[in-house]
């Protein structure tokens, strides 16, 4: 038996910084919780922090991924949707201020954007993409176990490089844009090593009542 499946449709931005702090931003215009954004922070010493906009969302995300500390703070991402060849995104999450600029889509990004939305939302598409994703982007997985009794699938529908970033955490600059290296350790897979903004549909399957 399979459990209830919850679908989140939006964007994930992953960037590294020269200070060693790595950031993963999720922006979800469509989700079972309504529109929301959250930020996962991994410090150079390995401490993993979740910045979430409500206790309800924090509890769900913390049951799906692994964190050492959780902060419930206002989180916003503006504007959320890239336009043209580039876009600037401003992320504000409690003590974090992050400004990102994306570049033109790569050949892979153009290929992913051509995938029909209904197909990209299917866990079958995530399963098909898992092996190529591992080969092309080490550390990236598109399906796996997520939290006790949960499974998760990522269906990518677009990809843009992040070409510039300015991040300040607690009033301290995190330094220049850098690869997301080492990979983040919030779940079964990492965001791409090359800083990126990924258009994605994420499906989380909860444990069935019989488990």
Secondary structure by P-SEA (a helix, b strand, c coil): cccbbbbbbbbbbbbcccccbbbbbbbbcccccccbbbbbbbcccbbbbbbcccaaaaaaaaaacccccccccbbbbcccccccccbbbbbbcccbbbbbbbccccaaaaaaaaccccccccaaaaaaaaaaaaaacccccccccccccccbbbbbcbbbbbcbbbbbcccccccccccccccccccccccccccccccbbbbbbcccccc
